[in-house]
Amino acid sequence: MMGGDYAPKEAVKGVKLYLENNSHPEIIVCIGDEAQLTPLFEEFQLNGHPNIQIVHASEVIGFNEHPTKALKEKPHSSISIGFHLLASGKIDAFASAGSTGAMMVGTMYALKTVKGVLRPTIPSFLPRLDGSTGLILDVGLNSDCKPEQLNQFAILGSLYAEEMLSKNNPSIGLLNVGEEEGKGNILAQATYPLLKANKHINFQGNIEGRDFFKNKVDVIVCDGFTGNVVLKMAESMYEVAVHRKLEKDEFFGQFHYENYGGTPILGVDKPVIIGHGISNDKAFCNMLVQAAKMGSTHLCQKIEQAFASVSAEA
């Protein structure tokens, strides 16, 4: 509840939005400073709500603090407590708009990487011209990648698109500088045959940058350096739309971060959602929606089953 530039007020408003718009809401464990949360829950008429539990956290990790050091020195921070509750099974998913570094470090130290997964990854959503939503990964967790990692990102992205975006047999594309097989740098050339031979995905070949916003494939796979550049460029599209007074346009409006809430870390054994630092109430609400859906679809367990199957075939 303490993470983000406008927390905890926007976080409380997000909880209220989530409860108002869900007929069967999950139990929300709100971790934060009780002295700040209690009057806000009173203001927004949430006191005593049966779906809300408050866990007091006396410390907050700032955005400018060293993540590893902060987690070690601030065991009573909302992020530290959140990961303790998640790792011990007292909560089923954890979402925060707090320090991205602390969320990454907390995930790596508190949770287990799914057996067989070389490196966890983070995806991002890509709005498309036809109103649908695609996925791109990795977008920053793994700047330098090996072909085997991109091959696994394709499996993780495919499972996420199937369970969370309701894509049937999601199509996979490898981001490249040309459509023809054999194009690209050493990484792309080495990754292509792995994806082509991967029986667990629906690989459709290379995808070019000009096709980001077209419905050519459901999931685009790339290294985290390239993916992060794409992500930041996509985020700037909304800024351009606002500058040109086009933010209410149906297509450009899809680029607003609040519509997606946050991004999950895929490849670990429990759901973790990282929100944008400037998250507002709608973003917090959508973080809760995504966390709840990851739990109800048993996405992490399905990832474990998929990689167990891959390992058995090797």
N, C-alpha and C positions, 0 to 999 in steps of 0.2 A: 504493500500500500504506500510505501514511502519512495518508490522509484519513479523518476520522471521529473521534468521541469515544473509540472503543475500539480504534483502530488502533495498531500494526499487528497485534496478536494476533488480533482478530476477522477481519481481512482474510485472514490466513494460514489460520485455521480455515475461512473461506469458500472459499478455494482448495481445501482438502482435501475439503470437502463436494462441490464441483463435480466434482473428479476422481473421487471415489468413486461419484458418481451418474450418470456419463456414460460409456457404453461406448466412445464415440469423441470424447474431449474435444479441444478446440482447444489450441494452444500458448498458455500464459499468460505474458506478460512482466510480471514483478513489479517495479515501480519504487519504490525506497525506500532507506532507510539500511541498508546491508549489515550493519553492526554490530548492528542490532536485528533484522533479518530472519533472519540465519543461525542463531542459537540457537533461534528459533521454528520454523524449518523442521526443525531437528534434533529439537525436542520433539515435533512432529507427524509425524515420519518422512517428510518430503518431500524431504530432501536427495538430490540426484542424480536426481530424477524427470525422465523424458525430456520431459515436457510443460511444464516450468517453466524459465524463464530469468529471471535477476536482473539488473536494471540499477540501478546505484548512484545514489542522489540524496542529496546532502549537506545539502539545505535543505528546509524545510517552510513552506508558507504557512498562517498561522493564520487562524481565522475572523474575527478582529477587524481584520485588515489590509485596507488599501485594495486592491481586486483589481488594478487597472491598475498601480499603483505596485509592488505585491508581485511581479507577473509580470515587470516590468522589472528590479527590483532583485534578484530571486532566480531567475536563469536555471538554477540547479542544483536547483531544487525539483522534487518528483515531478510536480507538475501541469505545470510548464514543459517538463520533459523529455518527459512523455507527449504533449503537443501537438506537440512537435518530431518525435517518432517517428511520430505519426499523419500529420502534414502531409507528411513525407518518404516515406511509404509503407512504413515499417519495421514498423508494426503496422496492423491492419485496423480496429480499434475501440478506443475509450478509455473506461474507466469509473472513476469516483472518487466517494468520499463526502466529499471535502474541501470547501474553500470554494466555495459555490455561485456567489458573485460571480466568483471566479477562473476557475471552469469556464465561466461565461457569457462573460467577457471573452476567455478563451483561445480559445473556439470562434469568436467573431466575428473575432479577429485572425489566428488560425492557419489557419482553414479558409475555403473559399469558399461563399457562399450559392448555392444552386442557381439557375441562370439562369431568370429569370422570377418567382422568389419575392420578394415585397415585404419580408416579415419572417419569419424563422424563428419557430417556436412550440414550446411544451412542452405535452404532454398529460398527463393523469393517468387512472388506472383507477377505475371506479366499480363496486363490487360490487352485484349485484342479487338480489332476493328469490328468484329461481328458480335461483340458483347460478351464473348466467352473469356475464360481465364486460363492462361498457361502457366508453366512453372519453369524456372531456370535454377540450376545448381551446378557448382558451388558458387556462393556469392560473397566469399570473403574469409571463410574459416581456414581454407587450405590454398594459400597463394601459389605454392609450387606443388605440382601433382605428378604422379606416375600414371601410366596407362591403366594399371590395375585398379587404381583408386577411382578414375573416371568410370570405369566399367561398373564398379560398385555403386557409384553415385546414380547411375542409370537405373539400377535395381531399386534403390531407395526412393528415387524420384517417381518411378513407376508405381510403387506401392502407395506413396503419398497421394499421387494424382487419382489413383483408383479409389482409395478409401475416403479421402477428404474432398476431392473435386468431382467425385462420382463419374470418373472416366472409365469406360469399359475398354479393357485392353489398350492402355494408353500408348500412344506412339512416341518414340524417342528419336531425337536428332542430336548429332554432334556438331557443336558450333565450329565453323571452319570458314576459310576464305574462298571456298568454292564448293560446288555440289559434287564434283567428281571424286570418286574413290582415289586415294593417293595424294590428294591435295593437302596443303597445310604444313605446319612445322613438324618437328620430330615427334612431339607429344601427340598431335592429332593423327599423324600417319600410323603411329604405333597403337593408338586407341581404337581406330576404326575396325581392324580385324577382330579385336576382342568383342566389341559391341555386335558385330555381324554374326559372330559365333555364339553369342549369349542367348540361350534358349528361354531365359526367364524374362525377356523384354521383347517389345515389338519395335525393333530398330528400323528406321526409315532412311538412314543415311545422313549425309552432311546437311547442315542448315546454315544459311548465311545471315549476316547481320541485318540485311534489308527485309528479312522475313520475321523479325521479332514479333511484330504486331499482327501478323497474318496467322490464320488457323492452319498451319502446315504440319506442325507436330504439337503434342501435348506437353512434352518435357524436353528442354534443351539442356545438354550437358556440356560443362566447360570447367576449366580450372578456376580457382577462387579469385585470382588476380583479375582475369578477364571478366568474370561474373560480377565482381564488385564494381568495375567500371560501368558495366551495363546497368547495374542496379542504380548507381548514382545518376547516370544519364536519364534513366526512366523516372527517377524522383524529380529531376529537374524539369521534366515535361509539365508537371503540375505547376511549377513556378512560372514557366513560360505561359501556360494557360491563364494563370492569375494576372500576369503582366499584360496579356493581350485581352483580358476580360472574357476568357473563354472557359473559366472553371466550371460553369454550369452546363457546358457541352457534355452530352452523354458519354462520349469517348474519353475526353480529357478528365472528366470527373472521376473516372475509374483509377486515375493515378494517385489520388489522395491516399496517403498512408493509412488513414483512419479506417478505410474500408476493409483492411486486412488484419489490423490489430497488431500482429507481430509475426515473427518467423520462428519455426520450430528448429530444434537441433535433432537431426535424424541420425540414427545409428547408436543411440544410447538406449538403455533398457526402460526408461520412464519418460513421459512427456515433459518437455521444457519449452516454454515459449518466451522469446525475447522481444520486448516491445520497443517502439521508437521513443527516444528521450523526450520528445515533445508531445507525447500521447495525450489526447483529450478523452472525454468521457466515452465517445463512440469507439475509439481505439481500444480503451480498456474493456469495454463490453465485448468487442470482437475477439480480444485475447481470451476472454472467458469462454466464449462460444467455441473457439478453436481448441482450447485445452479440453473442454468437455467432450468435443467430438473425437479428439484423439483417444480419449479414454473409452468412450462408448463403442468405437469401432475396433478397439484393441489393436491399434496400429503397431505399437512397439512389439507386441507379442507376434504379430504377423510378420514383422521384419525379422524377428528371431527365427521363426519357422522357415522363412524364405532362405536365410543364410545357412541354416542347418541343412536344408535341401541342397544348396550350392556346394557346401563342404562335403556332403555325402557323395556327390557326383565327381568330385575332384580326385 
